[in-house]
C-alpha cells in the first residue's frame, strides 16, 4: 500500500480515537438533559473559544474558499471578511442571549422566542430554519469529506463509501456525548483547521518561489485574463463596480462580486452566528467571559490573518503550479508545473466546478517527500469538515426533542427520555443529510445555497428579543416567513421551482439581502398594526432585566456615536459599496508589480488594511463597549431545571 495512504489511515485512526474518547466521556457525564443538550451550562473559556471558532469556519473554509479565490481572484477574497462579520453577529446577540438563558432556563432558541412572544408559530419557524440550515449544510460537509478521501486514497474508497463511513464516526460521538463531546472534539478540530490552512499556504508559496514570485505571477495572470471589468481591469485584481443592473448575479460583466454583492454575501455568512445552533452555544456557557476572546482574537484576528494571507497564497498560487494550462503555456518561466501529473491535463480554469480539486492537489505536493505530512494535512481537512457538522447535528437534534416532542407529544418527559429522543433526533438529521447527499447531488447544491441565508433571517427575531420590544409576535412571525420566502425566490432552488422571472441574485444582491429586506419590511409594517399594551408589558419583563444587566455604564454612553460611526464606515468601505476604491488606491491594477505601492495588487493591500481596522472595531465593540464582557451584576436564575417548570415572568 502507498505510504501516503498508510499515514493517512494512521492519523485518521488517532483522530477517531480522540473523538470516540470524548463521546464516551460525554455520555458518562450527561446525567441530566441539561448536561446532554447544553453541556450543563458549564463549557469552559478556552473550550468555547476554540470550539465556537471551529464551528464558525467549516470545511468550506478549508476546501472551497481557496478554490473560489483561484477561480474569481481577489474580488472573491472579500469573502474572507467573514472572519469578522460572523463574530460581529455574536457581538450583537450572544451575551444578551446568555443572560436570558441563564435567567429563564432556556435550552433552545425556540423556547426563548415562544416564551418572549407568547406564541408557538415562531417556535415552529425557528425549528424549520434550524432544519433547513443543518441538513443541507451538513450534507455538503459530509459529501466533501467523502470526496476528499476518494482523491487522497487514489479511489480506494468511493465518495459515497467514504462519506457514510466518516459520518458514522461523527454520529457515534455526537449522539453519545451530546454538546460536551462536540465542544471538546471541536477544540482539536480548530487547531487542525488553522494549522492545516497555514501549512498548505506555506507549501504553496515555497513551490511558487516566494512572495515576490507570487506577485509577478499575479501580474502576469491579470495580463492574459479574458474576463475584464467595466473599468478595463482583470477580474482577478478588481471588483466590477458597486452594483450591476443584470437579471442574475452570475451574468454580471467582469464577475458577480460587485460591492453590493460582497455586502449581502457577508449578510448571508452573518447567519452562521444568528442561526439557532449558536443560540444553544450561548446557553451552554457558564459565563459570557469566552465570548470576547473568541470574537476578537480567535476569529477576527487569527482566522482573518490566515484567510487574507495563507488562503490567498493557495488560491492565487495554484495558477502558477500547473492548475491553469493557459498560464503555463504563456508564462513557462513563472510556472512550476508540479500539479500537472496529478490533474492529468485538467485545466481548473476551464473545467466547471474543478476548482474544488485545488486543495487536494496542493496536499498531494508533499506526498512523495513527506507522506506523513500529506496524511496529517488530510486529517486537518477532515477535521475542518466535521467541525461544523457535529455542532449542527447536536443542536438540531436537541431542538427536535425540546421544541417538538417535549412541547407537543411528551410534556412530562424525564431526563432519560429527553436524552434518548435527542439521540434519535441526531440520527434523523444525519440520515436526512446523507440520503440527500447520496441520492440527489443536484438537490444538495440547491438546498446548500439556502443554508446560511436562512440563518440570517433570524436577525429580526434576535433584534426584537435583545434590543427592540416594539416588534410584535405577529410582525416577527410574518416577517420571518416572508424572509424565508424571499430567500427561496432569489436562490437557485426558486428557479428549480419555476420562479424564473428574475433569476438568481437579482441586481447582484445575494438572496440573504433580498430575504432580510422582505423580513424587516414585513416585520415593521405588521408590528405597527398589531401593537398591544398587555403584550408589550410582558416583553418589557425581558428588556427591563437586560437593561439592568447588559446596559452600557453611564460613563461610556458618550462612546455610542463613535461606535455607530465606526461600524457604518467599516461596513461601507470594508465590505460594501466603498470597496471600489480598493481597486486602484494603492496602484494601477494594470501597471504590474512596479506600479503597485506595496508590491502587491491594490485590492489585496486594501483588504489587509480593512481587516486590521475590522479587528480594532471588534475589540472596541466587544471590550470597550462591553458587548461581550461579563455583566457587572450577577444573573440569578429563576429555576435550576431546564424549562420543565413553568416560568413566572412577574417574579422579581
Beta strands, then each sheet from edge to edge (+ up, - down):
end
